[in-house]
């Protein structure tokens, strides 16, 4: 009866929030979880539950899976707005369940913060888990990558559902051995692309085999520590690949899997990994390849993840970067573009960002390609300006503004192509200023 009345109270509260045009985010889930941390046990689910996690790319991958399943005609419940901790997932469930805890859907698809996988699914059904990558992120909240991986590894020791793993990330691929009894492991991989390198160019993790401690050998690096690796002393990295992306053509925005060509919106190598994960999941759930191809070719996240805007007639590309790898990938996209451009980098240090911004020293600002000016903003605008200056970029071409409005105004004093990189809490305010400028 306690859970019944909790759900009833949350539904009434949700109605009140709607009256005041508030979405609530994590609010409903936080109240309910405080009242009963075991409330996940109460829900009745009679459909597949899919979870997407990892440091970078989970929002895009999650939302594309949902988009594809809905294209196939299924009713899908998901936290599309990215409230991905236990409270956000609870809030989504409350809005879609009956008072008795039954969730009416064909699929439940949740983006889940990597730290909260063991919390959410300790008492809640999970059929498929997608793990994209693991990088250093919010050290003051998550700690070092190894501690995070060990927590997930402990959870996976008793997990027997479908497990989709990025075989090109040693931090992820190692988790395929967490439970030797689980035969439902599906590795995905992406072949070498044009700008892959023989040596690592950015900060990376997982340089040694987690099983025999031998230094890993790489044929190439796609970005950070993602690439084709092997251990010369044991079989780590030598897995059967379920889906392999080949013929990567970022210029024409397409790639192949099993002789099928997939056209996409976007031209980044990390997008290819996300889409390969989407194809792996949808293929396992018997979604027709024609629907998958149509979905991937028309899907666009458009919430600051490689979003293209026209502002005063000037092409502007904005991307979220909340850690070194995200920033370095964004700069790779910038450097792979030979046009003249200017960059706005917005950095906040609010609670949701993590107060420790020392990670900016792992961003590779060396040898920027045809960048004529850089503007910094956010609560740590001057920290970012100093970081860029120490990389060797001319100080007279760096402008720092604590006011985001002033920064955006300064950015559009010229008509050169713009790139905008913003971290977590600065992303939506930056989009708002850009759209007001438009």
C-alpha positions in Angstrom: 0.0 0.0 0.0 2.9 2.3 0.7 4.1 2.1 -2.9 0.5 2.6 -4.2 0.2 5.9 -2.3 3.7 7.0 -3.3 2.7 6.6 -7.0 -0.6 8.3 -6.4 1.1 11.2 -4.8 3.6 11.5 -7.6 0.9 11.5 -10.2 -1.0 14.3 -8.4 2.3 16.2 -8.1 2.9 15.7 -11.8 -0.5 17.2 -12.7 0.4 20.2 -10.5 3.7 20.6 -12.3 2.0 20.5 -15.7 -0.5 23.2 -14.6 2.6 25.4 -13.9 4.3 24.3 -17.2 7.1 22.5 -15.3 8.6 19.3 -16.5 9.9 18.2 -13.1 13.0 16.4 -14.3 14.3 14.4 -11.4 11.9 15.9 -8.9 9.3 13.2 -8.7 11.9 10.5 -8.5 13.9 12.2 -5.8 10.9 12.4 -3.5 9.8 8.8 -4.2 13.3 7.4 -3.8 13.8 9.1 -0.5 10.5 7.6 0.7 11.3 4.1 -0.5 14.7 3.3 -2.0 13.4 -0.2 -2.9 10.5 1.2 -5.0 11.9 -0.2 -8.2 10.8 -3.7 -7.0 7.1 -2.6 -7.2 7.0 -2.0 -11.0 5.6 -4.7 -13.3 7.3 -4.8 -16.7 6.2 -7.2 -19.5 8.4 -5.9 -22.3 12.1 -5.7 -23.1 14.1 -3.2 -21.1 17.1 -1.6 -22.8 19.7 0.6 -21.1 22.4 2.7 -22.8 25.4 3.9 -20.8 28.9 5.1 -21.1 30.8 8.4 -20.7 30.1 10.0 -24.0 27.3 9.5 -26.6 24.6 7.8 -24.5 21.9 10.5 -25.1 22.3 10.3 -28.9 22.5 6.5 -28.9 19.5 6.1 -26.6 17.4 8.6 -28.5 18.2 7.0 -31.8 17.2 3.5 -30.6 13.9 5.0 -29.4 13.4 6.8 -32.7 14.0 3.6 -34.7 11.7 1.5 -32.5 9.0 4.1 -32.9 9.5 4.2 -36.7 8.9 0.4 -36.5 5.5 1.1 -34.9 6.3 0.3 -31.3 5.2 2.2 -28.2 8.4 3.2 -26.3 8.8 4.8 -22.9 12.1 6.6 -22.5 13.9 9.4 -20.6 14.6 11.3 -23.8 15.5 14.5 -22.1 18.5 12.8 -20.4 17.5 12.7 -16.7 19.6 9.6 -16.4 20.2 8.9 -12.7 17.8 6.7 -10.6 15.6 9.8 -9.8 15.2 10.8 -13.4 14.4 7.2 -14.5 11.8 6.9 -11.6 10.2 10.2 -12.8 9.8 8.8 -16.3 8.3 5.6 -14.9 5.8 7.5 -12.7 4.5 9.4 -15.7 3.9 6.1 -17.6 2.7 3.6 -15.1 -0.6 2.7 -13.4 -1.2 3.0 -9.7 -0.4 -0.7 -9.4 3.0 -0.2 -11.0 2.2 -1.7 -14.4 4.1 0.0 -17.3 2.2 -0.2 -20.6 4.8 -0.2 -23.4 6.4 -2.4 -26.1 9.9 -1.3 -25.0 11.4 0.6 -22.2 14.7 2.3 -23.2 16.7 4.3 -20.7 19.8 6.3 -20.8 21.6 5.5 -17.6 24.4 7.4 -15.9 27.3 4.8 -15.8 27.6 5.2 -12.0 23.9 4.4 -11.5 23.7 1.1 -13.4 24.0 -1.0 -10.2 21.6 1.3 -8.4 18.7 1.3 -11.0 19.0 -2.4 -12.0 19.5 -4.0 -8.6 15.7 -4.4 -8.3 14.5 -3.6 -11.8 14.3 -5.8 -14.9 17.1 -5.4 -17.5 17.2 -7.3 -20.8 19.9 -5.4 -22.8 22.7 -3.2 -21.7 24.8 -1.1 -24.2 28.2 0.2 -23.0 29.8 2.7 -25.4 33.0 3.9 -23.8 34.7 4.9 -20.5 36.7 8.1 -20.1 37.7 10.3 -17.2 34.7 12.5 -16.4 33.7 14.5 -13.3 36.5 13.2 -11.1 35.0 14.7 -8.0 31.8 12.7 -8.5 32.9 9.5 -10.3 36.5 9.1 -9.2 39.0 7.5 -11.5 37.8 5.4 -14.4 39.1 2.1 -12.9 36.9 2.5 -9.8 33.9 3.0 -12.0 34.7 0.0 -14.2 35.1 -2.2 -11.1 31.6 -1.2 -9.8 30.0 -2.1 -13.2 32.1 -5.3 -13.4 30.7 -6.3 -10.0 27.1 -5.8 -11.3 27.8 -7.8 -14.5 29.1 -10.8 -12.6 25.5 -11.9 -12.0 24.0 -10.4 -15.2 22.9 -12.8 -17.9 21.1 -10.5 -20.3 22.2 -9.1 -23.7 25.4 -7.1 -23.4 26.6 -4.8 -26.2 30.2 -3.8 -25.9 32.5 -1.5 -27.8 35.3 -3.8 -28.8 37.6 -0.8 -29.6 37.6 0.5 -26.1 39.7 -1.8 -23.8 37.9 -0.4 -20.8 34.6 -1.6 -22.2 35.7 -4.8 -23.9 37.1 -6.2 -20.7 33.6 -6.4 -19.2 32.7 -9.2 -21.6 34.6 -11.5 -19.2 32.7 -10.3 -16.1 30.4 -13.3 -16.2 31.8 -16.3 -18.0 28.4 -18.0 -17.9 26.7 -15.2 -19.9 26.7 -16.2 -23.6 24.8 -13.1 -24.7 27.8 -10.9 -25.4 27.7 -8.8 -28.6 30.8 -6.8 -29.6 30.7 -4.0 -32.1 33.7 -2.3 -33.8 34.6 0.3 -36.4 37.3 0.0 -39.0 40.1 2.5 -39.3 39.0 5.9 -40.7 40.9 8.6 -42.6 42.2 10.6 -39.6 43.2 7.6 -37.4 46.8 7.8 -36.0 49.5 5.4 -35.2 50.3 7.1 -31.9 47.8 8.4 -29.3 47.2 12.1 -29.8 45.0 12.8 -26.8 44.6 11.8 -23.1 43.6 8.1 -22.8 42.9 5.4 -20.3 43.5 1.6 -20.3 47.0 1.3 -21.6 47.6 -2.1 -20.0 45.8 -5.4 -20.3 43.5 -5.7 -17.3 44.1 -9.5 -17.1 47.8 -10.0 -17.5 49.1 -6.3 -17.1 51.0 -6.4 -20.4 51.1 -3.1 -22.3 48.5 -3.1 -25.0 49.6 -2.9 -28.6 47.6 -0.7 -31.0 47.5 -0.9 -34.8 45.9 2.6 -34.8 44.0 5.0 -32.6 40.6 6.5 -33.8 40.5 9.0 -31.0 41.8 9.0 -27.4 42.3 5.3 -26.5 39.6 4.0 -28.9 41.2 2.0 -31.6 42.4 -1.4 -32.8 44.3 -3.0 -29.9 45.5 -6.4 -28.7 47.4 -7.9 -25.9 50.5 -9.8 -27.1 50.5 -12.0 -24.0 46.8 -13.2 -23.9 43.7 -13.1 -26.1 42.3 -9.9 -24.7 40.8 -7.8 -27.6 40.4 -10.9 -29.8 36.6 -11.2 -29.8 34.1 -12.3 -32.4 32.5 -9.1 -33.8 28.7 -8.9 -34.1 28.6 -5.7 -36.1 31.6 -4.1 -37.9 31.4 -0.7 -39.5 33.6 -0.4 -42.6 34.2 2.1 -45.5 34.0 5.0 -43.2 33.4 8.1 -45.3 32.9 11.2 -43.1 33.0 13.6 -46.1 30.0 12.0 -47.6 28.5 11.0 -44.2 28.1 7.3 -44.7 29.5 3.9 -43.7 28.8 0.2 -44.4 27.8 -2.7 -42.3 27.5 -6.1 -43.9 27.4 -4.6 -47.4 24.6 -2.2 -46.5 25.3 1.6 -46.7 24.1 3.8 -44.0 23.7 7.5 -44.5 23.9 9.7 -41.4 23.6 13.3 -40.2 27.0 14.3 -38.9 30.7 13.7 -39.8 32.4 12.5 -36.6 34.1 9.2 -36.0 32.4 8.9 -32.6 29.0 9.2 -34.3 29.9 6.0 -36.3 30.4 4.1 -33.0 27.1 5.3 -31.7 25.2 4.4 -34.8 26.9 1.0 -34.9 25.6 0.4 -31.4 22.1 1.4 -32.5 22.2 -1.0 -35.5 23.5 -3.8 -33.2 20.6 -3.4 -30.8 17.9 -3.0 -33.4 19.1 -5.9 -35.4 19.0 -8.2 -32.4 15.4 -7.1 -31.8 14.5 -8.0 -35.4 13.8 -4.4 -36.6 13.9 -4.5 -40.4 17.1 -3.1 -42.0 15.1 -0.7 -44.2 13.6 0.9 -41.1 17.0 1.1 -39.4 18.5 2.8 -42.5 15.7 5.3 -42.8 15.8 6.1 -39.1 19.6 6.7 -39.0 19.5 8.8 -42.2 16.8 11.1 -40.7 17.7 11.1 -37.0 19.0 14.4 -35.6 19.4 15.1 -31.9 19.4 18.9 -32.3 20.0 19.7 -28.6 23.6 21.0 -28.8 25.1 17.7 -29.9 26.8 18.6 -33.2 23.9 20.9 -33.9 24.1 23.1 -37.0 22.6 26.6 -36.9 22.6 29.6 -39.3 23.1 32.8 -37.3 23.3 36.0 -39.3 23.8 33.8 -42.3 26.9 32.3 -40.7 27.2 28.5 -40.3 27.6 27.7 -36.6 28.2 24.2 -35.2 27.7 23.7 -31.5 28.7 20.6 -29.5 28.6 19.4 -25.9 32.0 18.6 -24.4 32.0 17.8 -20.7 35.3 16.0 -20.4 38.7 15.9 -22.1 37.7 13.3 -24.7 34.5 15.1 -25.6 36.5 18.3 -26.1 39.2 16.6 -28.1 36.7 15.0 -30.4 35.1 18.4 -30.9 38.5 19.8 -31.8 39.1 16.9 -34.2 35.9 17.8 -36.0 37.1 21.4 -36.2 40.6 20.4 -37.4 39.2 18.1 -40.1 37.4 21.1 -41.5 39.9 23.1 -43.7 37.7 26.2 -43.9 38.7 29.4 -41.9 36.7 29.5 -38.6 36.5 30.9 -35.1 35.9 29.1 -31.8 33.8 29.9 -28.7 34.6 27.6 -25.7 32.2 28.0 -22.7 33.3 26.4 -19.4 31.3 26.3 -16.2 32.2 24.7 -12.9 28.7 24.3 -11.4 27.8 21.3 -9.3 26.5 19.3 -12.2 29.7 20.0 -14.2 32.0 19.0 -11.4 34.0 21.6 -9.4 37.3 20.2 -10.5 38.2 21.6 -14.0 41.8 20.4 -14.1 40.7 18.2 -17.0 41.1 21.1 -19.3 44.8 20.5 -19.3 44.2 17.2 -21.1 42.6 19.0 -24.0 44.8 19.1 -27.1 44.8 22.7 -28.4 48.0 22.2 -30.3 48.2 22.9 -34.1 44.6 24.1 -34.6 43.7 24.2 -38.3 42.7 27.6 -39.7 41.4 29.0 -36.4 41.7 32.8 -36.6 40.3 33.6 -33.1 39.1 31.9 -29.9 36.6 33.4 -27.5 36.2 31.9 -24.0 33.3 32.4 -21.6 31.5 30.8 -18.6 32.4 30.9 -14.9 35.9 29.6 -15.8 36.4 31.8 -18.9 39.9 33.0 -17.8 41.1 29.5 -16.8 40.2 28.3 -20.3 41.9 31.4 -21.9 45.1 30.6 -20.0 45.0 27.0 -21.0 44.7 27.9 -24.7 47.5 30.5 -24.4 49.9 28.0 -22.9 49.3 25.7 -25.9 51.0 28.3 -28.1 47.9 29.9 -29.6 48.6 33.6 -30.0 47.4 35.5 -27.0 46.2 38.5 -29.1 43.7 36.2 -30.8 42.2 35.1 -27.5 39.2 37.0 -25.9 37.7 36.1 -22.5 34.3 37.2 -21.4 32.6 36.3 -18.1 29.3 37.4 -19.7 28.0 34.8 -22.1 25.9 37.5 -23.9 29.1 39.6 -24.4 31.0 36.6 -25.7 28.3 35.7 -28.3 28.1 39.3 -29.4 31.8 39.4 -29.8 31.8 36.1 -31.7 29.5 37.5 -34.5 31.5 40.7 -35.1 33.0 38.8 -38.0 31.3 36.7 -40.7 33.7 33.7 -40.5 32.3 30.1 -39.8 31.8 29.4 -36.1 32.4 26.4 -33.9 31.0 26.4 -30.3 32.0 24.0 -27.6 30.2 24.1 -24.3 30.2 21.9 -21.2 27.2 20.5 -19.4 25.5 23.5 -17.6 26.7 26.0 -20.1 25.2 24.2 -23.2 21.6 25.3 -23.0 22.3 28.9 -21.9 24.8 29.1 -24.9 22.2 27.7 -27.3 19.7 30.3 -25.9 22.1 33.2 -26.5 22.9 31.9 -30.0 19.3 31.6 -31.0 18.5 35.1 -29.6 21.4 36.4 -31.7 19.8 34.6 -34.7 
